[in-house]
């Protein structure tokens, strides 16, 4: 039960000022706490059940049982015994479903089209009433859990998290391995004569009690109707009046404090994590002590710890805040990504951190800083964007277990009580006497003497007492650390602009030889926010591996130069980013519109007056170099997707070519390239939100003046011949191309397949046929290839859109079978699906069509989402802003026969008009299969791609819309 919760409390749930939804808390007869949310505007309904049981409750010797149970509840129930029918129903009706297990909670959630919510909710409720966990399904899902763990074994995030847990008290559940694998759920239990399935049933029966559950239901109907619906479906959940599970005590005893741990990561780089056990912030969530400290220690403005480390060339990022917390214990951590030079100054870095903590002690708790942070938190809460219902219900269900009902929506997001003593008490916990320092670097390879048992991370550990850190402090650099300045980016004008002509679609507001401006006022969201994207089309930016790498470094350096200034804007809810594109770079600014132009003009000024600072160039080049060095540590399915893109895109450069040129690039190369890159450019603008058309035109005029006007213009407009967009290779009909390669990481056992089917260039009728196929086939593909055949935890069927060329791809990753075998199984699935498609009734077909129509008519949830949709049309050159309406009209005319004919022509295994590309990545378990597979007689209509670039040169290209 949440902090300070009273069963009979009379309260009003605190909600954002602009939130028009209605809320009601009820408690069912079985003690299940429920929050009902009525949203008459919603297209999707959703539900989330949070169970106050997690991996801390795993029985000894059955590590991962709670996580395994989370997997098993999806299979079937007594009322709906057909395996996978829940997920199939949700997917076919426009929804999605998922779950996760944490230390003390397991959360299940779904969303679905509004008209199908009642049946979906009934199927969901059966998870918690009478689930079926057959012996066959149990064995298959143990393999799925093991496959999930296999995917995590080479992840530094998972490895370091488990190392921190390993170095804690063995009698505290924090120490446990929580994911589970084949060894913990099958081999070891069987050796002890333990039946995992019986233990699973026992765990469910003893822990899944209604009084430990919190349910959020988000629907379109009135609160009374939702209440009736919930009562009828969830009151059958058994309540055994299970007491809340608490795990008192600290996970770290004296032997686990004052330690320095050196660990060897998988990826190149150096990272420093300084961690303290602290009092959980939730005990004082309205005072926000850890939020206050995280804000200051993690600040990036001038005078901050990060500013000092960056100026010294020692760090590239810093995060500070609370992590890994429960009601009983918590940690405060500072995580710093180090440069090579910084790796040699770790003692100085730790000393500077403690110097900053000492500064906070000496400055005392500042009321103006708390008040400023509180004002920002209040603004962010009351003007928060609407999110997708499925995300919203998960957040609220988690809050229900932790906070009193009136704060279920707020959680810890509002700081309303200034209490300097509580903040000071939290600050006093950040001492040298309780610190845990974790230092990751590949330079420690061969210099460690211990191994973490679950992930095999090599590490060493030494004790460091407070006197050692005191010595470091005495030798620390004399950097001018100080508190942040007052934040000038906090908006004071949150009024809404009155734009008379409220166009519902973007319009081309301004056009010149230099630029085009598309504009759309906010007609949907009524928030004081705006979104601006500026796309610089620079033909010289991506026409070679060198120019591609230099453009990347250029955009990173710009972000680096702007960081200490723009960080204040970020704190105040105003964000920007600069990113590389296929044909140049893009600037985006989004957030509260009041001070947005100030930030945007500073960004434009930095671009126009760009100069290469040698020290920062070296740091960014090192960062980019490590990115290329770590390319081989991608997941194999990511590597397969990369090769697929390399084969299909005519202007894609291979990573190893870029890496080769990067080695010899110097600051002078970038300085010369910058002038060449911007010498010819065309700029596209999209401006939307709480902003008037004359303001939008004024922004464009300002940018044009900066780049194209004046005595020595930076840029000139593009010639017509220089508009050269990226284009896509056209595959040949009736041919199955395949490309085979070994994985780049010899330690990775997983293989991967991307089976890509190229279908058509953007066309409303063909689009909806393809989308309908994926809607119908997605869940059966997942169930057959992952759940039944157990080919791999990562299994997906997705649509693709490459520069307007539409297709589908099967993505699978497996340590069980090699990629050629998986490719054959994809073909077998398509043959099986063909039968099901022919057997589909007219009613089933219409139901799927209606589900897709509802998905298309779903309204955008916030300005960012809407802007992303319209910007895609602009950037791709399609300009079909009313695409949804046209595709819905096409769907309403579509017949079952037309869908079958489409499948037979474009998707069906063996179709003579089908265009496919299979990319096969062989992991180390299947590397010997590669030669065998290639030496076997190649089937008719199969062509192996050996030379990627020779293949690209030999194929025609699709036209471009740009």
C-alpha positions, 0 to 999 in steps of 0.5 A: 500500500502506498505511502500515507494511504488511508482506506477510507480517505476522502480525496480528490485526485490531483490532475493537470489543469488542461486534463479533461479526463474523468477519474474515479477510484473504486475498491472491489469486494475482493479488495482490488484497487481500481482507478477508472479513467473516462476519456470521451476523445480516445480512440484506444482503450487500455488497461494495466494490472500491477501486481505487488510481487516481483523477482525479490520473491523468487524462491531460493534455487528458482531464480527468474520464476517471477519473470517466467510466470509473467511470460506464462500468463499470456498463453491461455486461460480456462475461459479462453483455452486456445493458446495465444488467443489473447495476443491474437485478439489484441493484435487483430483489433489494432492493439498491443500487449506487453508485461515486465517484471521488476524487483517488487512488481509485475506489470501487465498491460494492453491497448486495443481499438475502443469498440473491442475493449470489453472482450479484450478486458475479459480475456485480460482478466482471466490472467488473474482468475484461472490461467492455464499453464500447460506442461508443453507451454511451460517447457517452451517458455523456459526456452524463451526466457533462456533466449531472452537472457542469451540476448542480454549476456553481451549487454554492458548495461545488464552486466554492470547491473548484475555486478552491482547486485552481486557485490551486496549482501547474499541474504538480501534479495537485491543480490539475486539474478532475476531474469532466469535461464535454462539452468535456473529454471530447468537443469538445477531444479530437475537435479534437485527433483523439483518440478518447475511447473508445480513451483510455478503454479504454487508461486501464482497461487500464493502470491497473485492475490487481489489485495496485492493488485492495482488496476487502471482501466482507460476507456471511452465510456462514462465512469459508471459504465466502466465501473460496471464493466470492471466489477463484472470482470475482475471481482472473481480474482481470488483474494487470499488476503496476502500480506504485502511483501516487504524486504527490510534492511539495506542490501549493502553492509560495511564490506560492500561500502568504501569499495573501488571496483574495476570491471571489463566491459564488452564495448570500447570506452570508459565509464565511472559510476559513483553510488551511495546507499540512501534513504528512499526519496519516496519517503519525502516525495513532496520535499524532493530531496533527491530531485534537488540534489540530482538537479544540481549535481547533474547540472551541465551549465557553467560552474557545474561539475560536468562543465569542469570535467568537459573543459578539462577534456575528461568527460562526455556525459554525466547523469545524477539521480536516484536509482534502483529504489524500493520503499526500504532502500535506494541508491543515489548514483553519478554516472560519467562517461570518460574520455581516454584522458579522463580515464587517467584522471579518475581520482581527480574526477572523484575528488571534483565530485566530492568538492562539488558536494562540499560546495553544496554543504557550504552553500546550504540549501537554497530556497530560490533553487528549490522554488525554481525547480518547483515552478518548473515541475508544476508547469511541466505537470500541468501542461504535460502532453497527452500520451498513448493510453497504454503508457499512461495506464502503466505509469499510473498503475505503478504509482497506485502501489506507492502513493496515496490515491490523491497523488496517483497521477502526480507521483513524485513529479511535484515538489510542494514542500520546502524543507531544508532539513530533509534535503540537508539530511539527504546531502549528508548521506553522500559521504566518502564513508559509504561510497561504491565506485564502479569503474569500467574500462577495456583497459582492465582486461587481463588485470582482474582476478574475479568473475561475476557468475551470471554474466561472466564479467571480469572484475577486481575490487579494493577497499578505499577508506575516507582518508584515501578520498581525502588525499584525492581531494587535496590534490584535486584541480582548482576548478571554479565550481559554483551553483547554477544561475537563475534560469532565464528560459522559464516561460512566463507567457503561457497564453494561447495565440489566436490564429484566425485561419485554423488550417487542419493540414500544413500549407506551403506558406512561403517559397523562395529560391532559398527555402520553403516554409510549411506551416500549421497552427495548433488546432488540436492540443491547446498547449503553449508549445511549438515545434520547428524543424529546419532541414538543410539540404547540402549536396556535399554533406553525404557524397563520400565516406569522408563527407559523411563522417565530417557531417556527423562530427560537425553536428556533434560539435555544434551540440557540444558547443551549445550544451552549457547554454542550452541545458538551461532551456532543457531544464525549462522544457525547451529542447533542441537537437541537431542531427545528420540526415542523408543529404545534410543535417537537421535542426529541431526545436520543440517546447514552450513557445515563449522563449523558443526563438531565443534558443533557435537564434542562438543555434542558427548563430552557432551554425553560421559562425562555426569554428573548429576548436581543436580540443573539442574536435579531439574529444568528439573524434574519439567518441565517434571512433569508439562508436565505429569500434563498437559497431561489431557489438551490435545485436546480430539482428541489428547487423542484419538490418544494417546490411539490408539497408546497405544493399538497398540504398544507393547512397549508403556508405559501408561502416568500415570505409567510414572508419578508415577515413575517420582515422586520418581526419584532422581538425583542418579537414573539418574547417575546410569541409564546413565551408564547402558543405554550406556553400550550396544549400536549400532549406525546408522549414516546418513550423507548427503549434502555438505560433502565428504565421507572421512569426513563422515567416519572420523565423524563415526570413531571419535564417535566410538573412543569416545564410544567404544575405550580406556582403559575404554570404555563407551559402548560395541556393542549389542549382536544380541539378543538385537536388539529388535525393537518396533512392532505393534499389529495385529488386527483380521479380521472381528472384530470391536474393540472399547475402550471407556474412559472419557476425562481427563479434566472435563471442556472440552465439546468436545468428540473425535473419532479415527476410525482406519482401519489397512490394511497391512504391507509395500507392494508397490501395497497395499500401492498405493491402500491405498493412492489412496483411501485416495486421493479420499475419503479425501475431501468427508469425510471432506465435509460430516462429517464436512460441511454437518453434522456439527459433528465438526471443527476438521475432518480429514481422514489420512493415518498411518504408524506405524513401516511399518504397513499401515492403515487409520484413521478418526479423529473427535472432537465434542461438538455436538454429542457423539463419538458412534454417530460419529462412526456410521456416519463414517460407514454411510459415508463409505457406501455412498462413496462405491456408489460413488466409484462404480459410478466412471468413468474410466476417473475419475479413471485415473485422480486420478491415474495420480494425485497420480503419480505426487504427488509421483514424486514431487521432494524434496524442500530442504536438510532437506526434502530429508534427512527426507525421506531417514532417515525414510527408514533407521530407519524403516529398509525398505531401499527402497530408490527408493520407489517412482519409484516402487510405480509409476510403481505399480500405472501405472498397477492399474485398477479401479476393483482392487481399488474397490476390495481393498476397499471391502476387507479392508475398506468397512463397514461390510467387513468380512476381515476388521480390525478396532479399534475405540477409543471413548473419551467422553467429559463432555457434553456426559459423561452420554452417555458412560454408555448408549452406553456401556449398549446397546447390542453390535452388532455382530463382535464388541468387547469392549477393557476393559483391554488395556494390557490384550488385547495387550498380547492376540494379535499376533504382526506384524514382524519388518523390523529392 
